[in-house]
């Protein structure tokens, strides 16, 4: 059986400094996504945060619906949405509608979250995240089953609630995280694992066995921080400030540990060198991706940031075209 494998693009729709209007940015990104599908990219991924001055996507499902109307075959997923902040019934309803609208092309990826500000506003406690995740996953699965939803839990009490319409194709329910408990949870109750920067692949594969699953039962959807361009040094000089902005925002929010214990990167060079980024030209990218995909046959998707916060869309488009012509066909040939 041929291996299921997509290459995709990752979007956060951030607009620091408002160099263009939000309306222009959204339209440019939608046009870029439709064009990327024509080039052979098979997936697009959206992410979620709230209360960010630069407009970091707070409404990925709305964007997913717009993308669904601009594309034909491309899979559309979230990497990721913050399930503990959501009403899981409402999220299940919206995801079902997306599956119906897109002919079953939507995948719902969720994670546990970490920003105190978001939890404070939405009235949730960080300490409740594990139970909010576990119960939320159970509610969503029941909601898509066509049967009434019933759950008596720590966080939710639902007694025979009818949720409709039922999608003909239930979205894959993917789970992400960088901490070991989150990765093990993905192996145990998820339809796949959303990785970030290659973190956790080994843990996930080992956890499959602990969950009573065979290695081939696993599925990894890899958010890759590779930057692929003909001249990586020149590209680093051009996009380094945007990478620094991106990485330091995540550090300051607590993505990599308590912010008071995790120092910011002092400059672009250190962010690119010591962060999650990988700088490649076509040849080194082909080698690195081939090695990654051969080492982990569980990988079903590898997706790259289309462009970095504040970077012109045209800069991302140049890398997208370069990958489509010089990298992805060779990787597929190597795997075949």
Short mmCIF file of the C-alpha atoms (twelve columns), coordinates in Angstrom:
data_MODEL
# 
_entry.id   MODEL 
# 
loop_
_atom_site.group_PDB 
_atom_site.id 
_atom_site.type_symbol 
_atom_site.label_atom_id 
_atom_site.label_alt_id 
_atom_site.label_comp_id 
_atom_site.label_asym_id 
_atom_site.label_seq_id 
_atom_site.Cartn_x 
_atom_site.Cartn_y 
_atom_site.Cartn_z 
_atom_site.pdbx_PDB_model_num 
ATOM 1   C CA . UNK A 1   0.000   0.000  0.000  1 
ATOM 2   C CA . UNK A 2   1.328   3.425  -0.912 1 
ATOM 3   C CA . UNK A 3   2.211   5.600  2.023  1 
ATOM 4   C CA . UNK A 4   -0.139  8.488  2.782  1 
ATOM 5   C CA . UNK A 5   2.023   11.599 2.715  1 
ATOM 6   C CA . UNK A 6   1.231   15.265 2.289  1 
ATOM 7   C CA . UNK A 7   3.437   18.324 2.284  1 
ATOM 8   C CA . UNK A 8   1.713   21.422 3.534  1 
ATOM 9   C CA . UNK A 9   1.840   25.011 4.720  1 
ATOM 10  C CA . UNK A 10  1.268   26.470 8.183  1 
ATOM 11  C CA . UNK A 11  -0.371  29.862 8.793  1 
ATOM 12  C CA . UNK A 12  -0.921  32.112 11.804 1 
ATOM 13  C CA . UNK A 13  -2.190  35.214 9.895  1 
ATOM 14  C CA . UNK A 14  -0.149  37.543 12.126 1 
ATOM 15  C CA . UNK A 15  0.306   41.135 11.023 1 
ATOM 16  C CA . UNK A 16  2.811   42.932 13.264 1 
ATOM 17  C CA . UNK A 17  3.281   46.591 12.488 1 
ATOM 18  C CA . UNK A 18  0.320   46.522 10.060 1 
ATOM 19  C CA . UNK A 19  2.507   46.996 6.979  1 
ATOM 20  C CA . UNK A 20  -0.589  45.999 5.028  1 
ATOM 21  C CA . UNK A 21  -4.217  46.007 6.130  1 
ATOM 22  C CA . UNK A 22  -5.622  42.849 7.686  1 
ATOM 23  C CA . UNK A 23  -8.009  42.664 4.749  1 
ATOM 24  C CA . UNK A 24  -5.093  42.648 2.315  1 
ATOM 25  C CA . UNK A 25  -3.131  40.102 4.339  1 
ATOM 26  C CA . UNK A 26  -6.058  37.691 4.530  1 
ATOM 27  C CA . UNK A 27  -6.720  37.982 0.805  1 
ATOM 28  C CA . UNK A 28  -3.029  37.483 -0.031 1 
ATOM 29  C CA . UNK A 29  -2.831  34.386 2.128  1 
ATOM 30  C CA . UNK A 30  -5.985  32.878 0.631  1 
ATOM 31  C CA . UNK A 31  -4.657  33.466 -2.865 1 
ATOM 32  C CA . UNK A 32  -1.316  31.953 -1.889 1 
ATOM 33  C CA . UNK A 33  -3.000  28.839 -0.480 1 
ATOM 34  C CA . UNK A 34  -5.047  28.249 -3.655 1 
ATOM 35  C CA . UNK A 35  -1.885  28.713 -5.744 1 
ATOM 36  C CA . UNK A 36  0.086   26.330 -3.506 1 
ATOM 37  C CA . UNK A 37  -2.520  23.642 -4.092 1 
ATOM 38  C CA . UNK A 38  -1.879  23.994 -7.826 1 
ATOM 39  C CA . UNK A 39  1.843   23.548 -7.146 1 
ATOM 40  C CA . UNK A 40  1.215   20.246 -5.390 1 
ATOM 41  C CA . UNK A 41  0.983   21.105 -1.702 1 
ATOM 42  C CA . UNK A 42  -1.572  18.796 -0.147 1 
ATOM 43  C CA . UNK A 43  -2.434  20.411 3.177  1 
ATOM 44  C CA . UNK A 44  -2.828  23.700 4.991  1 
ATOM 45  C CA . UNK A 45  -2.713  24.131 8.760  1 
ATOM 46  C CA . UNK A 46  -4.037  26.897 11.014 1 
ATOM 47  C CA . UNK A 47  -3.224  27.729 14.602 1 
ATOM 48  C CA . UNK A 48  -4.922  29.634 17.424 1 
ATOM 49  C CA . UNK A 49  -4.118  32.249 20.055 1 
ATOM 50  C CA . UNK A 50  -6.084  35.112 21.546 1 
ATOM 51  C CA . UNK A 51  -5.437  38.689 22.652 1 
ATOM 52  C CA . UNK A 52  -2.285  39.163 20.576 1 
ATOM 53  C CA . UNK A 53  -1.723  42.668 19.251 1 
ATOM 54  C CA . UNK A 54  -0.508  41.432 15.871 1 
ATOM 55  C CA . UNK A 55  -3.761  39.557 15.206 1 
ATOM 56  C CA . UNK A 56  -2.502  35.989 15.704 1 
ATOM 57  C CA . UNK A 57  -5.395  33.840 14.450 1 
ATOM 58  C CA . UNK A 58  -8.195  33.801 17.032 1 
ATOM 59  C CA . UNK A 59  -10.735 32.215 14.637 1 
ATOM 60  C CA . UNK A 60  -9.091  29.395 12.676 1 
ATOM 61  C CA . UNK A 61  -12.343 27.607 11.840 1 
ATOM 62  C CA . UNK A 62  -13.694 30.667 10.051 1 
ATOM 63  C CA . UNK A 63  -10.514 30.775 7.990  1 
ATOM 64  C CA . UNK A 64  -10.738 27.025 7.380  1 
ATOM 65  C CA . UNK A 65  -14.182 27.490 5.844  1 
ATOM 66  C CA . UNK A 66  -12.869 30.210 3.538  1 
ATOM 67  C CA . UNK A 67  -9.947  27.999 2.512  1 
ATOM 68  C CA . UNK A 68  -12.332 25.130 1.862  1 
ATOM 69  C CA . UNK A 69  -14.171 27.256 -0.675 1 
ATOM 70  C CA . UNK A 70  -10.933 28.275 -2.430 1 
ATOM 71  C CA . UNK A 71  -9.454  24.757 -2.707 1 
ATOM 72  C CA . UNK A 72  -10.493 21.428 -4.185 1 
ATOM 73  C CA . UNK A 73  -8.385  18.583 -2.814 1 
ATOM 74  C CA . UNK A 74  -6.146  20.139 -0.172 1 
ATOM 75  C CA . UNK A 75  -6.657  18.863 3.362  1 
ATOM 76  C CA . UNK A 76  -7.345  21.576 5.923  1 
ATOM 77  C CA . UNK A 77  -6.369  21.157 9.550  1 
ATOM 78  C CA . UNK A 78  -5.646  22.957 12.785 1 
ATOM 79  C CA . UNK A 79  -2.223  22.733 14.374 1 
ATOM 80  C CA . UNK A 80  -3.538  23.525 16.739 1 
ATOM 81  C CA . UNK A 81  -6.669  24.745 18.567 1 
ATOM 82  C CA . UNK A 82  -6.823  25.184 22.335 1 
ATOM 83  C CA . UNK A 83  -9.364  22.615 23.481 1 
ATOM 84  C CA . UNK A 84  -9.366  23.520 27.212 1 
ATOM 85  C CA . UNK A 85  -10.580 27.026 26.295 1 
ATOM 86  C CA . UNK A 86  -13.412 25.770 24.101 1 
ATOM 87  C CA . UNK A 87  -16.906 24.450 24.630 1 
ATOM 88  C CA . UNK A 88  -16.303 20.965 23.208 1 
ATOM 89  C CA . UNK A 89  -19.887 20.579 21.964 1 
ATOM 90  C CA . UNK A 90  -19.669 23.874 20.065 1 
ATOM 91  C CA . UNK A 91  -16.258 22.910 18.679 1 
ATOM 92  C CA . UNK A 92  -17.630 19.535 17.552 1 
ATOM 93  C CA . UNK A 93  -20.535 21.274 15.800 1 
ATOM 94  C CA . UNK A 94  -18.246 23.693 13.953 1 
ATOM 95  C CA . UNK A 95  -15.814 20.949 12.948 1 
ATOM 96  C CA . UNK A 96  -18.699 18.802 11.676 1 
ATOM 97  C CA . UNK A 97  -19.913 21.711 9.554  1 
ATOM 98  C CA . UNK A 98  -16.408 22.090 8.116  1 
ATOM 99  C CA . UNK A 99  -16.252 18.408 7.242  1 
ATOM 100 C CA . UNK A 100 -19.585 18.703 5.456  1 
ATOM 101 C CA . UNK A 101 -18.557 21.873 3.596  1 
ATOM 102 C CA . UNK A 102 -15.213 20.447 2.459  1 
ATOM 103 C CA . UNK A 103 -16.280 16.910 1.570  1 
ATOM 104 C CA . UNK A 104 -14.414 15.387 4.503  1 
ATOM 105 C CA . UNK A 105 -11.162 17.317 4.018  1 
ATOM 106 C CA . UNK A 106 -10.989 18.807 7.530  1 
ATOM 107 C CA . UNK A 107 -8.843  17.519 10.425 1 
ATOM 108 C CA . UNK A 108 -9.292  18.893 13.944 1 
ATOM 109 C CA . UNK A 109 -6.018  19.233 15.809 1 
ATOM 110 C CA . UNK A 110 -6.108  20.296 19.448 1 
ATOM 111 C CA . UNK A 111 -3.663  21.018 22.247 1 
ATOM 112 C CA . UNK A 112 -3.639  21.802 25.921 1 
ATOM 113 C CA . UNK A 113 -2.561  25.478 25.858 1 
ATOM 114 C CA . UNK A 114 -0.279  27.349 28.208 1 
ATOM 115 C CA . UNK A 115 -0.938  31.132 28.232 1 
ATOM 116 C CA . UNK A 116 -2.273  32.308 31.586 1 
ATOM 117 C CA . UNK A 117 -3.986  35.335 29.997 1 
ATOM 118 C CA . UNK A 118 -6.125  33.137 27.768 1 
ATOM 119 C CA . UNK A 119 -7.154  30.822 30.581 1 
ATOM 120 C CA . UNK A 120 -7.998  33.756 32.852 1 
ATOM 121 C CA . UNK A 121 -10.297 35.391 30.324 1 
ATOM 122 C CA . UNK A 122 -12.096 32.206 29.303 1 
ATOM 123 C CA . UNK A 123 -12.604 31.241 32.937 1 
ATOM 124 C CA . UNK A 124 -10.538 28.067 32.937 1 
ATOM 125 C CA . UNK A 125 -7.728  26.956 35.244 1 
ATOM 126 C CA . UNK A 126 -4.371  25.805 33.957 1 
ATOM 127 C CA . UNK A 127 -4.428  23.051 36.576 1 
ATOM 128 C CA . UNK A 128 -7.609  21.648 35.005 1 
ATOM 129 C CA . UNK A 129 -6.078  21.216 31.556 1 
ATOM 130 C CA . UNK A 130 -5.663  17.393 31.623 1 
ATOM 131 C CA . UNK A 131 -9.296  16.739 32.578 1 
ATOM 132 C CA . UNK A 132 -10.555 19.409 30.174 1 
ATOM 133 C CA . UNK A 133 -8.630  17.663 27.390 1 
ATOM 134 C CA . UNK A 134 -9.695  14.129 28.264 1 
ATOM 135 C CA . UNK A 135 -13.365 15.006 28.688 1 
ATOM 136 C CA . UNK A 136 -13.346 17.340 25.695 1 
ATOM 137 C CA . UNK A 137 -12.027 14.584 23.424 1 
ATOM 138 C CA . UNK A 138 -14.687 12.171 24.655 1 
ATOM 139 C CA . UNK A 139 -17.468 14.720 24.099 1 
ATOM 140 C CA . UNK A 140 -16.300 15.530 20.568 1 
ATOM 141 C CA . UNK A 141 -16.131 11.872 19.595 1 
ATOM 142 C CA . UNK A 142 -19.617 11.240 20.953 1 
ATOM 143 C CA . UNK A 143 -20.949 14.321 19.155 1 
ATOM 144 C CA . UNK A 144 -19.752 12.962 15.805 1 
ATOM 145 C CA . UNK A 145 -21.130 9.463  16.445 1 
ATOM 146 C CA . UNK A 146 -24.757 10.254 15.693 1 
ATOM 147 C CA . UNK A 147 -25.738 9.141  19.182 1 
ATOM 148 C CA . UNK A 148 -26.775 11.448 22.057 1 
ATOM 149 C CA . UNK A 149 -23.870 12.829 24.081 1 
ATOM 150 C CA . UNK A 150 -23.720 11.737 27.720 1 
ATOM 151 C CA . UNK A 151 -20.859 12.411 30.117 1 
ATOM 152 C CA . UNK A 152 -20.680 12.890 33.866 1 
ATOM 153 C CA . UNK A 153 -17.192 14.214 34.482 1 
ATOM 154 C CA . UNK A 154 -15.126 16.619 36.544 1 
ATOM 155 C CA . UNK A 155 -15.620 19.512 34.110 1 
ATOM 156 C CA . UNK A 156 -18.692 18.682 32.038 1 
ATOM 157 C CA . UNK A 157 -22.071 17.144 32.819 1 
ATOM 158 C CA . UNK A 158 -24.102 16.267 29.744 1 
ATOM 159 C CA . UNK A 159 -27.148 14.018 29.758 1 
ATOM 160 C CA . UNK A 160 -28.339 12.711 26.401 1 
ATOM 161 C CA . UNK A 161 -27.726 15.844 24.335 1 
ATOM 162 C CA . UNK A 162 -28.489 15.520 20.624 1 
ATOM 163 C CA . UNK A 163 -25.786 17.072 18.424 1 
ATOM 164 C CA . UNK A 164 -26.410 17.356 14.695 1 
ATOM 165 C CA . UNK A 165 -25.752 17.278 11.817 1 
ATOM 166 C CA . UNK A 166 -23.481 14.266 11.828 1 
ATOM 167 C CA . UNK A 167 -20.684 14.518 9.251  1 
ATOM 168 C CA . UNK A 168 -20.457 11.721 6.693  1 
ATOM 169 C CA . UNK A 169 -16.700 11.761 7.314  1 
ATOM 170 C CA . UNK A 170 -15.743 12.473 10.916 1 
ATOM 171 C CA . UNK A 171 -12.620 14.667 11.104 1 
ATOM 172 C CA . UNK A 172 -9.451  13.044 12.345 1 
ATOM 173 C CA . UNK A 173 -8.968  14.153 15.939 1 
ATOM 174 C CA . UNK A 174 -5.270  14.998 16.263 1 
ATOM 175 C CA . UNK A 175 -3.475  16.024 19.433 1 
ATOM 176 C CA . UNK A 176 -0.340  18.090 19.851 1 
ATOM 177 C CA . UNK A 177 2.127   19.020 22.550 1 
ATOM 178 C CA . UNK A 178 5.798   19.174 23.433 1 
ATOM 179 C CA . UNK A 179 5.635   17.821 27.002 1 
ATOM 180 C CA . UNK A 180 5.785   14.072 27.533 1 
ATOM 181 C CA . UNK A 181 2.322   13.702 29.138 1 
ATOM 182 C CA . UNK A 182 0.707   15.482 26.180 1 
ATOM 183 C CA . UNK A 183 2.554   13.290 23.675 1 
ATOM 184 C CA . UNK A 184 1.589   10.135 25.542 1 
ATOM 185 C CA . UNK A 185 -2.034  11.309 25.624 1 
ATOM 186 C CA . UNK A 186 -1.927  11.742 21.848 1 
ATOM 187 C CA . UNK A 187 -0.743  8.148  21.469 1 
ATOM 188 C CA . UNK A 188 -3.439  6.872  23.798 1 
ATOM 189 C CA . UNK A 189 -6.592  8.682  22.643 1 
ATOM 190 C CA . UNK A 190 -5.707  10.685 19.514 1 
ATOM 191 C CA . UNK A 191 -6.009  9.787  15.855 1 
ATOM 192 C CA . UNK A 192 -2.535  11.206 15.407 1 
ATOM 193 C CA . UNK A 193 0.195   13.361 16.931 1 
ATOM 194 C CA . UNK A 194 0.864   16.969 15.910 1 
ATOM 195 C CA . UNK A 195 4.567   17.548 16.441 1 
ATOM 196 C CA . UNK A 196 6.424   20.851 16.576 1 
ATOM 197 C CA . UNK A 197 9.986   21.167 15.351 1 
ATOM 198 C CA . UNK A 198 10.577  17.421 15.533 1 
ATOM 199 C CA . UNK A 199 10.012  17.319 19.295 1 
ATOM 200 C CA . UNK A 200 8.547   14.102 20.664 1 
ATOM 201 C CA . UNK A 201 8.610   11.676 17.748 1 
ATOM 202 C CA . UNK A 202 10.488  9.008  19.732 1 
ATOM 203 C CA . UNK A 203 8.240   9.476  22.760 1 
ATOM 204 C CA . UNK A 204 5.134   9.108  20.625 1 
ATOM 205 C CA . UNK A 205 6.292   5.918  18.914 1 
ATOM 206 C CA . UNK A 206 7.227   4.374  22.276 1 
ATOM 207 C CA . UNK A 207 3.917   5.480  23.793 1 
ATOM 208 C CA . UNK A 208 1.985   3.684  21.055 1 
ATOM 209 C CA . UNK A 209 3.191   0.376  22.465 1 
ATOM 210 C CA . UNK A 210 2.202   1.463  25.970 1 
ATOM 211 C CA . UNK A 211 -1.276  2.197  24.627 1 
ATOM 212 C CA . UNK A 212 -1.510  -1.278 23.114 1 
ATOM 213 C CA . UNK A 213 -1.034  -0.049 19.549 1 
ATOM 214 C CA . UNK A 214 1.328   -1.229 16.835 1 
ATOM 215 C CA . UNK A 215 3.863   1.232  15.390 1 
ATOM 216 C CA . UNK A 216 1.991   1.245  12.091 1 
ATOM 217 C CA . UNK A 217 -1.158  2.373  13.925 1 
ATOM 218 C CA . UNK A 218 0.492   5.715  14.687 1 
ATOM 219 C CA . UNK A 219 0.252   8.884  12.624 1 
ATOM 220 C CA . UNK A 220 2.475   11.960 12.949 1 
ATOM 221 C CA . UNK A 221 1.615   15.334 11.414 1 
ATOM 222 C CA . UNK A 222 4.874   17.215 11.616 1 
ATOM 223 C CA . UNK A 223 4.995   20.977 11.976 1 
ATOM 224 C CA . UNK A 224 8.466   21.599 10.526 1 
ATOM 225 C CA . UNK A 225 10.412  24.813 11.119 1 
ATOM 226 C CA . UNK A 226 12.579  24.385 8.056  1 
ATOM 227 C CA . UNK A 227 13.487  27.392 5.928  1 
ATOM 228 C CA . UNK A 228 14.363  26.201 2.423  1 
ATOM 229 C CA . UNK A 229 15.902  28.605 -0.083 1 
ATOM 230 C CA . UNK A 230 18.637  28.587 -2.766 1 
ATOM 231 C CA . UNK A 231 21.024  30.581 -0.542 1 
ATOM 232 C CA . UNK A 232 20.328  29.828 3.144  1 
ATOM 233 C CA . UNK A 233 22.763  32.452 4.430  1 
ATOM 234 C CA . UNK A 234 21.157  35.207 2.361  1 
ATOM 235 C CA . UNK A 235 17.712  33.965 3.390  1 
ATOM 236 C CA . UNK A 236 18.711  34.029 7.058  1 
ATOM 237 C CA . UNK A 237 19.820  37.630 6.736  1 
ATOM 238 C CA . UNK A 238 16.530  38.580 5.065  1 
ATOM 239 C CA . UNK A 239 14.108  36.784 7.382  1 
ATOM 240 C CA . UNK A 240 16.061  36.638 10.634 1 
ATOM 241 C CA . UNK A 241 14.245  39.563 12.284 1 
ATOM 242 C CA . UNK A 242 10.886  37.884 11.623 1 
ATOM 243 C CA . UNK A 243 12.088  34.572 13.051 1 
ATOM 244 C CA . UNK A 244 13.385  36.372 16.147 1 
ATOM 245 C CA . UNK A 245 10.002  38.037 16.613 1 
ATOM 246 C CA . UNK A 246 8.190   34.710 16.221 1 
ATOM 247 C CA . UNK A 247 10.399  32.733 18.581 1 
ATOM 248 C CA . UNK A 248 10.616  35.344 21.319 1 
ATOM 249 C CA . UNK A 249 6.835   35.710 21.361 1 
ATOM 250 C CA . UNK A 250 6.461   31.996 22.047 1 
ATOM 251 C CA . UNK A 251 9.175   32.137 24.708 1 
ATOM 252 C CA . UNK A 252 7.516   35.108 26.441 1 
ATOM 253 C CA . UNK A 253 4.139   33.316 26.480 1 
ATOM 254 C CA . UNK A 254 5.590   30.194 28.125 1 
ATOM 255 C CA . UNK A 255 5.640   27.750 25.212 1 
ATOM 256 C CA . UNK A 256 9.083   26.454 26.191 1 
ATOM 257 C CA . UNK A 257 8.762   26.680 29.967 1 
ATOM 258 C CA . UNK A 258 8.019   29.334 32.580 1 
ATOM 259 C CA . UNK A 259 8.788   32.716 30.951 1 
ATOM 260 C CA . UNK A 260 10.727  33.928 33.989 1 
ATOM 261 C CA . UNK A 261 13.041  30.928 33.640 1 
ATOM 262 C CA . UNK A 262 13.392  30.875 29.848 1 
ATOM 263 C CA . UNK A 263 15.543  33.682 28.419 1 
ATOM 264 C CA . UNK A 264 14.662  35.450 25.203 1 
ATOM 265 C CA . UNK A 265 16.974  35.096 22.231 1 
ATOM 266 C CA . UNK A 266 19.201  38.174 22.056 1 
ATOM 267 C CA . UNK A 267 19.400  38.395 18.258 1 
ATOM 268 C CA . UNK A 268 18.274  36.790 15.021 1 
ATOM 269 C CA . UNK A 269 21.419  34.718 14.585 1 
ATOM 270 C CA . UNK A 270 20.937  33.004 17.939 1 
ATOM 271 C CA . UNK A 271 17.229  32.383 17.269 1 
ATOM 272 C CA . UNK A 272 18.004  30.736 13.945 1 
ATOM 273 C CA . UNK A 273 20.920  28.772 15.382 1 
ATOM 274 C CA . UNK A 274 19.474  27.623 18.698 1 
ATOM 275 C CA . UNK A 275 15.719  27.713 18.101 1 
ATOM 276 C CA . UNK A 276 13.637  25.177 16.194 1 
ATOM 277 C CA . UNK A 277 14.589  26.502 12.754 1 
ATOM 278 C CA . UNK A 278 16.522  24.507 10.160 1 
ATOM 279 C CA . UNK A 279 18.174  26.362 7.272  1 
ATOM 280 C CA . UNK A 280 18.489  24.354 4.045  1 
ATOM 281 C CA . UNK A 281 19.109  24.638 0.360  1 
ATOM 282 C CA . UNK A 282 17.349  22.144 -1.903 1 
ATOM 283 C CA . UNK A 283 19.984  19.412 -1.676 1 
ATOM 284 C CA . UNK A 284 20.307  19.472 2.097  1 
ATOM 285 C CA . UNK A 285 16.522  19.727 2.489  1 
ATOM 286 C CA . UNK A 286 15.991  16.656 0.307  1 
ATOM 287 C CA . UNK A 287 18.495  14.711 2.404  1 
ATOM 288 C CA . UNK A 288 17.082  15.880 5.744  1 
ATOM 289 C CA . UNK A 289 13.454  15.268 4.800  1 
ATOM 290 C CA . UNK A 290 14.189  11.876 3.275  1 
ATOM 291 C CA . UNK A 291 16.057  10.820 6.422  1 
ATOM 292 C CA . UNK A 292 13.227  12.074 8.643  1 
ATOM 293 C CA . UNK A 293 10.519  10.307 6.681  1 
ATOM 294 C CA . UNK A 294 12.469  7.053  6.482  1 
ATOM 295 C CA . UNK A 295 13.181  7.128  10.211 1 
ATOM 296 C CA . UNK A 296 9.518   7.700  11.067 1 
ATOM 297 C CA . UNK A 297 7.147   5.886  8.710  1 
ATOM 298 C CA . UNK A 298 4.355   7.173  10.965 1 
ATOM 299 C CA . UNK A 299 4.696   10.666 9.443  1 
ATOM 300 C CA . UNK A 300 1.675   11.410 7.271  1 
ATOM 301 C CA . UNK A 301 2.243   15.130 6.760  1 
ATOM 302 C CA . UNK A 302 5.095   17.634 6.912  1 
ATOM 303 C CA . UNK A 303 4.102   21.299 6.895  1 
ATOM 304 C CA . UNK A 304 6.196   24.461 6.893  1 
ATOM 305 C CA . UNK A 305 5.509   28.058 7.914  1 
ATOM 306 C CA . UNK A 306 4.332   29.771 4.741  1 
ATOM 307 C CA . UNK A 307 5.950   32.990 5.934  1 
ATOM 308 C CA . UNK A 308 6.976   34.468 9.252  1 
ATOM 309 C CA . UNK A 309 5.178   37.231 11.173 1 
ATOM 310 C CA . UNK A 310 5.694   40.539 9.400  1 
ATOM 311 C CA . UNK A 311 7.466   39.010 6.422  1 
ATOM 312 C CA . UNK A 312 6.063   39.955 3.003  1 
ATOM 313 C CA . UNK A 313 3.876   37.252 1.473  1 
ATOM 314 C CA . UNK A 314 6.011   37.376 -1.680 1 
ATOM 315 C CA . UNK A 315 9.025   36.174 0.313  1 
ATOM 316 C CA . UNK A 316 7.107   33.131 1.459  1 
ATOM 317 C CA . UNK A 317 5.841   32.511 -2.056 1 
ATOM 318 C CA . UNK A 318 9.413   32.357 -3.390 1 
ATOM 319 C CA . UNK A 319 10.260  29.627 -0.875 1 
ATOM 320 C CA . UNK A 320 7.010   27.780 -1.620 1 
ATOM 321 C CA . UNK A 321 7.751   27.695 -5.348 1 
ATOM 322 C CA . UNK A 322 11.342  26.617 -4.703 1 
ATOM 323 C CA . UNK A 323 10.193  23.740 -2.475 1 
ATOM 324 C CA . UNK A 324 7.547   22.657 -4.970 1 
ATOM 325 C CA . UNK A 325 9.998   22.504 -7.873 1 
ATOM 326 C CA . UNK A 326 13.322  21.569 -6.293 1 
ATOM 327 C CA . UNK A 327 12.593  19.636 -3.089 1 
ATOM 328 C CA . UNK A 328 9.277   17.823 -2.794 1 
ATOM 329 C CA . UNK A 329 9.441   15.819 -6.058 1 
ATOM 330 C CA . UNK A 330 12.917  14.543 -5.143 1 
ATOM 331 C CA . UNK A 331 11.825  13.552 -1.649 1 
ATOM 332 C CA . UNK A 332 8.872   11.640 -3.071 1 
ATOM 333 C CA . UNK A 333 11.164  9.933  -5.568 1 
ATOM 334 C CA . UNK A 334 13.548  8.884  -2.801 1 
ATOM 335 C CA . UNK A 335 10.726  7.409  -0.770 1 
ATOM 336 C CA . UNK A 336 9.306   5.553  -3.775 1 
# 
